[in-house]
């Protein structure tokens, strides 16, 4: 391969896969239903600098992020479409929110009052999306029973506060991926509770332009719950929300994590490997060192547990994963040499190691896996079969 980047350890990002996934999701939406693309956490580790502009060009109507820094990053990338902050923003930043036309989630009366005070003092108006806690148990006005009135009364009062403009109302499903809700009844109840709030507020003349509740799993499973907008996240990047939703849609994983072999050596019986000497060779083996470790997001939990692929063949990890290096057994793979490419997860020309399988070995989920790929791992972008760019968080100059 003719590298145009340092071939140590890198993440290959397939922009064509992102485009494909966007189109698959779009085809599932009802006419008029908007898409709020979730690009928090650096676009789930894929690099928001390349991902957000692509989704913008493809037609995503809105974007969702976790915090104001991420929102400002999108504005710096010339994203002009509406942005919603899903989490907390200090109320004293009301003016910044207003000036950059960033919408803020409002989740309780105390926060709303503080945001209103700062907005009024600065002479600005902040757009808000009111969040209802229908069973997630995190942020939101609590509405866990159809007989409850507290959330309704609080929202009525909030909508009268100066400096706040109601724009949307939403909730977040806890188990729409069927994890903890195998028959979907809890998700249905959450939806009914959310609609109850909307209907009761409407009776008082309080309506919202945007009502939204579908995350990735519900976007795939519950088309009847789309309302005005959906919020796909993990499925944009081609990954399954859970094993229960395997093959529900034709999604293509966008990220592949790759590295190379830095050294090949012989180990003799009694030779140990890595910190703590947790692996000792029982017979003659060939071992290869890979320049990736937990500082790159390759977890220590894979020590003596996981494996990589070399030319489509499994090479088990031996010894502990270190900060910068990992050792694998390549005894059964002929002609392994320094510089050979290896596959950590994703796909290459010789095989596939699904990120879900890799994540299960780590004792986690695909969401965490891609988000934790370290910042010293450059993202290399491909489109139409050719390299389209790269993102290096450590050193931007070409070596």
NUFI-258742 format. One record per residue (C-alpha): residue number from 0; x, y, z; residue in three letters. Coordinates in Angstrom, 3 decimals, m for minus. Layout:
! NUFI-258742
[node NUM [X Y Z] "ALA"]
...
***
This chain:
! NUFI-258742
[node 0 [0.000 0.000 0.000] "UNK"]
[node 1 [1.208 3.504 m0.831] "UNK"]
[node 2 [0.704 5.167 2.554] "UNK"]
[node 3 [0.180 8.904 2.826] "UNK"]
[node 4 [0.157 8.730 6.612] "UNK"]
[node 5 [2.277 7.130 9.332] "UNK"]
[node 6 [1.425 3.395 9.210] "UNK"]
[node 7 [1.590 2.665 12.920] "UNK"]
[node 8 [m1.987 2.294 14.139] "UNK"]
[node 9 [m4.889 4.013 12.414] "UNK"]
[node 10 [m8.668 4.051 12.084] "UNK"]
[node 11 [m10.002 3.772 8.565] "UNK"]
[node 12 [m13.285 5.688 8.164] "UNK"]
[node 13 [m15.454 4.785 5.187] "UNK"]
[node 14 [m17.425 7.892 4.168] "UNK"]
[node 15 [m19.320 5.862 1.578] "UNK"]
[node 16 [m20.620 3.664 4.408] "UNK"]
[node 17 [m21.820 6.766 6.269] "UNK"]
[node 18 [m23.615 7.951 3.141] "UNK"]
[node 19 [m25.199 4.533 2.687] "UNK"]
[node 20 [m26.393 4.401 6.304] "UNK"]
[node 21 [m27.870 7.886 6.074] "UNK"]
[node 22 [m29.831 6.886 2.984] "UNK"]
[node 23 [m31.060 3.655 4.609] "UNK"]
[node 24 [m32.370 5.630 7.584] "UNK"]
[node 25 [m33.906 8.339 5.415] "UNK"]
[node 26 [m35.921 5.770 3.466] "UNK"]
[node 27 [m37.484 4.567 6.726] "UNK"]
[node 28 [m38.823 7.988 7.658] "UNK"]
[node 29 [m42.341 9.168 6.993] "UNK"]
[node 30 [m42.712 12.099 4.593] "UNK"]
[node 31 [m41.973 15.279 6.518] "UNK"]
[node 32 [m40.183 13.577 9.399] "UNK"]
[node 33 [m36.901 15.340 10.082] "UNK"]
[node 34 [m33.575 13.770 11.006] "UNK"]
[node 35 [m31.508 15.083 13.897] "UNK"]
[node 36 [m28.093 13.504 13.391] "UNK"]
[node 37 [m26.379 12.740 16.693] "UNK"]
[node 38 [m22.695 13.682 16.356] "UNK"]
[node 39 [m21.673 13.962 20.005] "UNK"]
[node 40 [m18.386 12.516 21.284] "UNK"]
[node 41 [m16.520 13.498 18.096] "UNK"]
[node 42 [m19.164 11.742 15.992] "UNK"]
[node 43 [m18.869 8.600 18.124] "UNK"]
[node 44 [m15.109 8.641 17.660] "UNK"]
[node 45 [m15.318 8.861 13.857] "UNK"]
[node 46 [m14.192 12.499 13.649] "UNK"]
[node 47 [m16.859 15.184 13.578] "UNK"]
[node 48 [m14.696 17.386 11.337] "UNK"]
[node 49 [m15.435 15.065 8.417] "UNK"]
[node 50 [m18.680 13.428 9.539] "UNK"]
[node 51 [m20.814 16.497 10.303] "UNK"]
[node 52 [m20.167 18.322 6.993] "UNK"]
[node 53 [m20.968 15.097 5.112] "UNK"]
[node 54 [m24.278 14.644 6.966] "UNK"]
[node 55 [m25.020 18.318 6.389] "UNK"]
[node 56 [m24.523 17.897 2.641] "UNK"]
[node 57 [m26.629 14.740 2.615] "UNK"]
[node 58 [m29.551 16.659 4.080] "UNK"]
[node 59 [m29.707 16.097 7.849] "UNK"]
[node 60 [m32.056 18.840 9.064] "UNK"]
[node 61 [m30.612 19.184 12.574] "UNK"]
[node 62 [m27.724 18.040 14.756] "UNK"]
[node 63 [m27.492 16.901 18.380] "UNK"]
[node 64 [m24.455 17.179 20.645] "UNK"]
[node 65 [m23.677 16.658 24.309] "UNK"]
[node 66 [m22.380 20.078 25.352] "UNK"]
[node 67 [m21.756 23.634 24.259] "UNK"]
[node 68 [m18.138 23.009 23.245] "UNK"]
[node 69 [m19.333 20.416 20.750] "UNK"]
[node 70 [m22.014 22.793 19.496] "UNK"]
[node 71 [m19.468 25.574 18.981] "UNK"]
[node 72 [m17.244 23.116 17.144] "UNK"]
[node 73 [m20.062 22.501 14.651] "UNK"]
[node 74 [m20.537 26.232 14.157] "UNK"]
[node 75 [m16.789 26.548 13.535] "UNK"]
[node 76 [m17.201 23.879 10.835] "UNK"]
[node 77 [m19.759 26.182 9.151] "UNK"]
[node 78 [m22.728 24.029 10.159] "UNK"]
[node 79 [m25.594 26.533 10.072] "UNK"]
[node 80 [m28.483 24.162 10.736] "UNK"]
[node 81 [m30.174 23.928 14.156] "UNK"]
[node 82 [m28.144 22.296 16.925] "UNK"]
[node 83 [m29.550 20.882 20.156] "UNK"]
[node 84 [m27.447 20.387 23.277] "UNK"]
[node 85 [m28.727 17.217 24.918] "UNK"]
[node 86 [m26.944 17.805 28.225] "UNK"]
[node 87 [m26.191 20.564 30.706] "UNK"]
[node 88 [m24.959 24.048 29.842] "UNK"]
[node 89 [m24.162 26.516 32.654] "UNK"]
[node 90 [m26.991 29.088 32.669] "UNK"]
[node 91 [m24.549 32.011 32.528] "UNK"]
[node 92 [m23.815 30.990 28.931] "UNK"]
[node 93 [m27.328 31.953 27.845] "UNK"]
[node 94 [m25.993 34.769 25.674] "UNK"]
[node 95 [m23.592 32.422 23.872] "UNK"]
[node 96 [m26.430 29.989 23.205] "UNK"]
[node 97 [m28.591 32.739 21.766] "UNK"]
[node 98 [m25.894 34.415 19.705] "UNK"]
[node 99 [m24.984 31.157 17.983] "UNK"]
[node 100 [m28.584 29.965 17.656] "UNK"]
[node 101 [m27.976 26.838 19.708] "UNK"]
[node 102 [m30.975 25.189 21.346] "UNK"]
[node 103 [m30.711 24.012 24.945] "UNK"]
[node 104 [m32.361 21.093 26.723] "UNK"]
[node 105 [m34.354 22.260 29.747] "UNK"]
[node 106 [m34.937 19.490 32.258] "UNK"]
[node 107 [m36.178 20.977 35.543] "UNK"]
[node 108 [m37.722 24.156 36.950] "UNK"]
[node 109 [m34.636 25.345 38.827] "UNK"]
[node 110 [m32.470 25.115 35.732] "UNK"]
[node 111 [m35.109 26.819 33.602] "UNK"]
[node 112 [m35.391 29.705 36.073] "UNK"]
[node 113 [m31.613 30.218 36.123] "UNK"]
[node 114 [m31.378 30.105 32.332] "UNK"]
[node 115 [m34.255 32.584 32.092] "UNK"]
[node 116 [m32.628 35.021 34.532] "UNK"]
[node 117 [m29.376 35.082 32.595] "UNK"]
[node 118 [m31.129 35.344 29.234] "UNK"]
[node 119 [m33.310 38.229 30.429] "UNK"]
[node 120 [m30.344 40.017 31.995] "UNK"]
[node 121 [m28.439 39.761 28.699] "UNK"]
[node 122 [m31.454 40.759 26.627] "UNK"]
[node 123 [m31.487 37.534 24.606] "UNK"]
[node 124 [m33.846 34.655 23.963] "UNK"]
[node 125 [m32.698 31.026 24.241] "UNK"]
[node 126 [m34.446 28.333 22.261] "UNK"]
[node 127 [m35.328 25.362 24.449] "UNK"]
[node 128 [m36.342 21.759 24.049] "UNK"]
[node 129 [m38.112 20.491 27.144] "UNK"]
[node 130 [m37.112 16.988 28.167] "UNK"]
[node 131 [m39.538 14.581 29.812] "UNK"]
[node 132 [m38.247 11.703 31.945] "UNK"]
[node 133 [m40.680 8.909 31.114] "UNK"]
[node 134 [m38.511 6.155 32.567] "UNK"]
[node 135 [m34.869 6.738 31.642] "UNK"]
[node 136 [m34.138 8.135 35.085] "UNK"]
[node 137 [m31.582 10.726 34.022] "UNK"]
[node 138 [m32.439 14.283 32.995] "UNK"]
[node 139 [m36.003 15.457 32.547] "UNK"]
[node 140 [m39.278 16.449 34.164] "UNK"]
[node 141 [m40.465 13.250 35.821] "UNK"]
[node 142 [m43.661 11.816 34.362] "UNK"]
[node 143 [m43.841 8.142 35.264] "UNK"]
[node 144 [m47.598 7.845 35.733] "UNK"]
[node 145 [m50.551 8.982 33.673] "UNK"]
[node 146 [m52.088 10.432 36.842] "UNK"]
[node 147 [m49.084 12.672 37.576] "UNK"]
[node 148 [m49.605 16.419 37.262] "UNK"]
[node 149 [m46.339 17.864 38.622] "UNK"]
[node 150 [m44.450 17.834 35.310] "UNK"]
[node 151 [m47.378 19.425 33.497] "UNK"]
[node 152 [m47.662 22.224 36.034] "UNK"]
[node 153 [m43.916 22.900 36.005] "UNK"]
[node 154 [m43.787 23.069 32.214] "UNK"]
[node 155 [m46.760 25.448 32.136] "UNK"]
[node 156 [m44.856 27.808 34.399] "UNK"]
[node 157 [m41.598 27.480 32.466] "UNK"]
[node 158 [m43.297 28.411 29.200] "UNK"]
[node 159 [m44.179 31.784 30.739] "UNK"]
[node 160 [m40.609 32.658 31.720] "UNK"]
[node 161 [m38.903 35.529 29.906] "UNK"]
[node 162 [m35.911 34.856 27.694] "UNK"]
[node 163 [m36.930 31.312 26.797] "UNK"]
[node 164 [m38.605 30.242 23.555] "UNK"]
[node 165 [m40.181 26.806 23.407] "UNK"]
[node 166 [m39.072 24.987 20.282] "UNK"]
[node 167 [m39.245 21.287 21.023] "UNK"]
[node 168 [m40.201 18.623 23.525] "UNK"]
[node 169 [m38.665 15.163 23.757] "UNK"]
[node 170 [m38.009 12.048 25.781] "UNK"]
[node 171 [m35.403 9.291 25.597] "UNK"]
[node 172 [m36.168 5.590 25.459] "UNK"]
[node 173 [m34.347 3.346 27.914] "UNK"]
[node 174 [m34.922 m0.039 26.282] "UNK"]
[node 175 [m36.083 0.434 22.706] "UNK"]
[node 176 [m33.212 m1.860 21.651] "UNK"]
[node 177 [m35.036 m4.638 23.572] "UNK"]
[node 178 [m32.296 m4.810 26.213] "UNK"]
[node 179 [m34.390 m5.084 29.360] "UNK"]
[node 180 [m37.666 m4.816 27.430] "UNK"]
[node 181 [m38.001 m7.927 25.312] "UNK"]
[node 182 [m41.628 m7.381 24.351] "UNK"]
[node 183 [m41.329 m3.630 23.861] "UNK"]
[node 184 [m43.947 m2.846 26.499] "UNK"]
[node 185 [m41.738 m0.456 28.478] "UNK"]
[node 186 [m40.969 1.553 25.356] "UNK"]
[node 187 [m44.661 1.670 24.498] "UNK"]
[node 188 [m45.422 2.942 27.984] "UNK"]
[node 189 [m42.738 5.609 27.680] "UNK"]
[node 190 [m44.256 6.730 24.394] "UNK"]
[node 191 [m47.759 6.842 25.890] "UNK"]
[node 192 [m46.509 8.892 28.846] "UNK"]
[node 193 [m44.753 11.299 26.489] "UNK"]
[node 194 [m47.864 11.712 24.357] "UNK"]
[node 195 [m49.898 12.282 27.519] "UNK"]
[node 196 [m47.712 15.258 28.426] "UNK"]
[node 197 [m48.001 16.663 24.902] "UNK"]
[node 198 [m51.786 16.257 24.833] "UNK"]
[node 199 [m52.354 17.816 28.245] "UNK"]
[node 200 [m50.164 20.794 27.441] "UNK"]
[node 201 [m51.973 21.226 24.132] "UNK"]
[node 202 [m55.230 21.600 26.040] "UNK"]
[node 203 [m53.698 24.696 27.630] "UNK"]
[node 204 [m52.626 26.050 24.258] "UNK"]
[node 205 [m48.976 25.020 24.741] "UNK"]
[node 206 [m47.666 23.340 21.600] "UNK"]
[node 207 [m44.244 22.559 20.166] "UNK"]
[node 208 [m42.901 22.655 16.618] "UNK"]
[node 209 [m40.748 19.581 17.237] "UNK"]
[node 210 [m41.805 16.473 19.146] "UNK"]
[node 211 [m39.188 13.733 19.135] "UNK"]
[node 212 [m38.430 10.507 20.980] "UNK"]
[node 213 [m36.939 7.948 18.561] "UNK"]
[node 214 [m33.290 7.110 19.121] "UNK"]
[node 215 [m31.490 4.685 16.792] "UNK"]
[node 216 [m33.301 1.555 17.958] "UNK"]
[node 217 [m36.755 3.127 17.879] "UNK"]
[node 218 [m36.036 4.628 14.464] "UNK"]
[node 219 [m35.570 1.051 13.221] "UNK"]
[node 220 [m38.293 m0.659 15.240] "UNK"]
[node 221 [m41.049 1.853 15.905] "UNK"]
[node 222 [m41.982 3.902 12.822] "UNK"]
[node 223 [m45.288 4.819 14.479] "UNK"]
[node 224 [m43.329 6.815 17.076] "UNK"]
[node 225 [m41.428 9.053 14.666] "UNK"]
[node 226 [m43.579 12.153 15.298] "UNK"]
[node 227 [m41.825 15.254 13.899] "UNK"]
[node 228 [m38.205 14.126 14.116] "UNK"]
[node 229 [m35.931 11.183 14.913] "UNK"]
[node 230 [m32.474 11.186 16.517] "UNK"]
[node 231 [m30.309 8.440 14.958] "UNK"]
[node 232 [m26.856 8.003 16.454] "UNK"]
[node 233 [m25.137 4.609 16.432] "UNK"]
[node 234 [m26.886 3.428 13.266] "UNK"]
[node 235 [m25.511 6.371 11.285] "UNK"]
[node 236 [m22.091 4.829 11.882] "UNK"]
[node 237 [m23.283 1.407 10.755] "UNK"]
[node 238 [m23.485 m0.364 14.100] "UNK"]
[node 239 [m26.305 m2.275 15.764] "UNK"]
[node 240 [m28.007 m0.718 18.803] "UNK"]
[node 241 [m28.024 m4.214 20.346] "UNK"]
[node 242 [m27.677 m7.864 19.395] "UNK"]
[node 243 [m31.477 m8.137 19.396] "UNK"]
[node 244 [m31.570 m5.827 16.375] "UNK"]
[node 245 [m29.012 m7.655 14.303] "UNK"]
[node 246 [m29.693 m7.381 10.555] "UNK"]
[node 247 [m32.807 m5.272 11.059] "UNK"]
[node 248 [m31.377 m2.821 8.521] "UNK"]
[node 249 [m28.669 m2.935 5.856] "UNK"]
[node 250 [m26.084 m0.969 7.839] "UNK"]
[node 251 [m22.395 m0.772 6.957] "UNK"]
[node 252 [m19.833 m0.166 9.731] "UNK"]
[node 253 [m17.830 2.945 8.940] "UNK"]
[node 254 [m14.809 2.367 11.193] "UNK"]
[node 255 [m12.040 m0.202 10.854] "UNK"]
[node 256 [m9.133 m0.224 13.315] "UNK"]
[node 257 [m5.813 m1.382 11.850] "UNK"]
[node 258 [m2.169 m1.631 12.827] "UNK"]
[node 259 [1.061 m3.299 11.693] "UNK"]
[node 260 [3.559 m5.796 13.058] "UNK"]
[node 261 [6.627 m4.104 14.515] "UNK"]
[node 262 [8.611 m7.239 15.457] "UNK"]
[node 263 [8.462 m11.024 15.099] "UNK"]
[node 264 [10.384 m13.290 17.470] "UNK"]
[node 265 [10.645 m16.854 18.727] "UNK"]
[node 266 [9.597 m17.752 22.250] "UNK"]
[node 267 [10.926 m20.876 23.919] "UNK"]
[node 268 [9.283 m22.978 26.636] "UNK"]
[node 269 [9.389 m21.036 29.900] "UNK"]
[node 270 [9.620 m17.591 28.251] "UNK"]
[node 271 [7.078 m15.149 29.668] "UNK"]
[node 272 [5.398 m12.173 28.013] "UNK"]
[node 273 [4.572 m8.668 29.249] "UNK"]
[node 274 [3.910 m7.207 32.692] "UNK"]
[node 275 [3.138 m9.571 35.523] "UNK"]
[node 276 [4.315 m12.596 33.495] "UNK"]
[node 277 [0.686 m13.679 33.038] "UNK"]
[node 278 [1.591 m15.714 29.963] "UNK"]
[node 279 [4.367 m18.323 29.799] "UNK"]
[node 280 [5.141 m20.287 26.643] "UNK"]
[node 281 [4.616 m24.013 27.055] "UNK"]
[node 282 [6.291 m24.839 23.745] "UNK"]
[node 283 [8.089 m23.128 20.884] "UNK"]
[node 284 [5.952 m20.348 19.396] "UNK"]
[node 285 [6.294 m17.377 17.066] "UNK"]
[node 286 [5.184 m14.103 18.625] "UNK"]
[node 287 [4.541 m10.720 17.027] "UNK"]
[node 288 [4.452 m7.312 18.672] "UNK"]
[node 289 [1.777 m4.830 17.564] "UNK"]
[node 290 [2.190 m1.073 18.251] "UNK"]
[node 291 [m1.182 m0.571 19.936] "UNK"]
[node 292 [m2.141 m0.462 23.601] "UNK"]
[node 293 [m4.604 0.967 26.053] "UNK"]
[node 294 [m3.377 4.517 25.385] "UNK"]
[node 295 [m4.789 3.987 21.879] "UNK"]
[node 296 [m8.088 2.734 23.286] "UNK"]
[node 297 [m7.147 m0.939 22.970] "UNK"]
[node 298 [m8.351 m2.173 26.355] "UNK"]
[node 299 [m6.326 m4.071 28.906] "UNK"]
[node 300 [m9.297 m6.409 29.342] "UNK"]
[node 301 [m8.191 m8.143 26.124] "UNK"]
[node 302 [m5.059 m9.438 27.867] "UNK"]
[node 303 [m4.820 m13.214 27.277] "UNK"]
[node 304 [m8.380 m12.967 26.015] "UNK"]
[node 305 [m8.806 m11.330 22.633] "UNK"]
[node 306 [m7.338 m11.819 19.209] "UNK"]
[node 307 [m6.528 m9.946 16.013] "UNK"]
[node 308 [m6.685 m10.986 12.366] "UNK"]
[node 309 [m3.622 m11.297 10.134] "UNK"]
[node 310 [m4.461 m12.134 6.532] "UNK"]
[node 311 [m7.854 m13.282 7.788] "UNK"]
[node 312 [m6.418 m15.677 10.393] "UNK"]
[node 313 [m6.793 m15.345 14.154] "UNK"]
[node 314 [m3.758 m14.453 16.243] "UNK"]
[node 315 [m4.501 m14.730 19.996] "UNK"]
[node 316 [m3.289 m12.029 22.371] "UNK"]
[node 317 [m0.711 m13.351 24.834] "UNK"]
[node 318 [0.231 m11.538 28.015] "UNK"]
[node 319 [m1.094 m8.192 29.164] "UNK"]
[node 320 [m1.975 m5.397 26.809] "UNK"]
[node 321 [0.425 m2.550 27.610] "UNK"]
[node 322 [0.037 1.195 27.221] "UNK"]
[node 323 [1.617 1.179 23.753] "UNK"]
[node 324 [2.123 m2.437 22.666] "UNK"]
[node 325 [0.406 m5.809 22.461] "UNK"]
[node 326 [1.862 m9.261 21.726] "UNK"]
[node 327 [0.085 m11.981 19.736] "UNK"]
[node 328 [0.781 m15.621 18.907] "UNK"]
[node 329 [1.345 m16.018 15.147] "UNK"]
[node 330 [2.657 m19.588 15.235] "UNK"]
[node 331 [m0.040 m20.893 12.916] "UNK"]
[node 332 [0.238 m18.073 10.392] "UNK"]
[node 333 [3.076 m18.590 7.880] "UNK"]
[node 334 [5.481 m15.918 6.673] "UNK"]
[node 335 [4.441 m13.236 9.154] "UNK"]
[node 336 [6.923 m10.378 9.024] "UNK"]
[node 337 [7.544 m6.847 10.203] "UNK"]
[node 338 [5.287 m4.338 8.490] "UNK"]
[node 339 [2.417 m6.742 7.814] "UNK"]
[node 340 [m0.990 m5.131 8.355] "UNK"]
[node 341 [m3.246 m6.485 11.075] "UNK"]
[node 342 [m6.947 m6.012 11.745] "UNK"]
[node 343 [m8.127 m5.083 15.251] "UNK"]
[node 344 [m11.809 m4.731 14.334] "UNK"]
[node 345 [m13.794 m3.997 11.203] "UNK"]
[node 346 [m13.003 m5.366 7.757] "UNK"]
[node 347 [m10.074 m5.585 5.389] "UNK"]
[node 348 [m9.466 m7.434 2.123] "UNK"]
[node 349 [m8.931 m10.737 3.974] "UNK"]
[node 350 [m11.586 m10.883 6.627] "UNK"]
[node 351 [m13.907 m9.286 9.151] "UNK"]
[node 352 [m13.859 m8.974 12.924] "UNK"]
[node 353 [m17.170 m7.268 13.777] "UNK"]
[node 354 [m16.901 m4.459 16.295] "UNK"]
[node 355 [m19.728 m6.145 18.233] "UNK"]
[node 356 [m17.684 m9.363 18.586] "UNK"]
[node 357 [m14.617 m7.368 19.599] "UNK"]
[node 358 [m16.668 m5.383 22.116] "UNK"]
[node 359 [m18.078 m8.543 23.678] "UNK"]
[node 360 [m14.520 m9.781 24.267] "UNK"]
[node 361 [m13.839 m6.463 26.030] "UNK"]
[node 362 [m16.962 m6.820 28.161] "UNK"]
[node 363 [m18.542 m3.700 26.699] "UNK"]
[node 364 [m20.678 m2.449 23.789] "UNK"]
[node 365 [m19.852 m1.087 20.353] "UNK"]
[node 366 [m20.776 2.452 21.461] "UNK"]
[node 367 [m17.934 2.524 23.975] "UNK"]
[node 368 [m15.475 0.785 21.665] "UNK"]
[node 369 [m15.566 3.383 18.900] "UNK"]
[node 370 [m15.779 6.335 21.287] "UNK"]
[node 371 [m12.646 5.198 23.114] "UNK"]
[node 372 [m10.367 4.860 20.100] "UNK"]
[node 373 [m7.580 7.125 21.296] "UNK"]
[node 374 [m6.743 10.586 19.998] "UNK"]
[node 375 [m3.245 9.522 18.996] "UNK"]
[node 376 [m4.843 7.149 16.479] "UNK"]
[node 377 [m5.247 9.123 13.237] "UNK"]
[node 378 [m8.528 8.832 11.358] "UNK"]
[node 379 [m7.983 8.186 7.646] "UNK"]
[node 380 [m11.009 8.917 5.454] "UNK"]
[node 381 [m11.901 7.103 2.251] "UNK"]
[node 382 [m14.541 7.967 m0.331] "UNK"]
[node 383 [m15.164 6.298 m3.682] "UNK"]
[node 384 [m12.283 3.940 m2.936] "UNK"]
[node 385 [m9.723 6.703 m2.526] "UNK"]
[node 386 [m8.231 8.504 0.440] "UNK"]
[node 387 [m10.239 11.678 0.969] "UNK"]
[node 388 [m8.523 13.126 4.023] "UNK"]
[node 389 [m7.067 12.475 7.418] "UNK"]
[node 390 [m7.486 13.731 10.946] "UNK"]
[node 391 [m4.491 13.655 13.270] "UNK"]
[node 392 [m5.102 14.993 16.769] "UNK"]
[node 393 [m1.436 14.849 17.779] "UNK"]
[node 394 [0.619 16.142 14.868] "UNK"]
[node 395 [m0.845 17.555 11.678] "UNK"]
[node 396 [2.312 17.841 9.584] "UNK"]
[node 397 [2.989 15.066 7.097] "UNK"]
[node 398 [5.917 12.844 8.024] "UNK"]
***
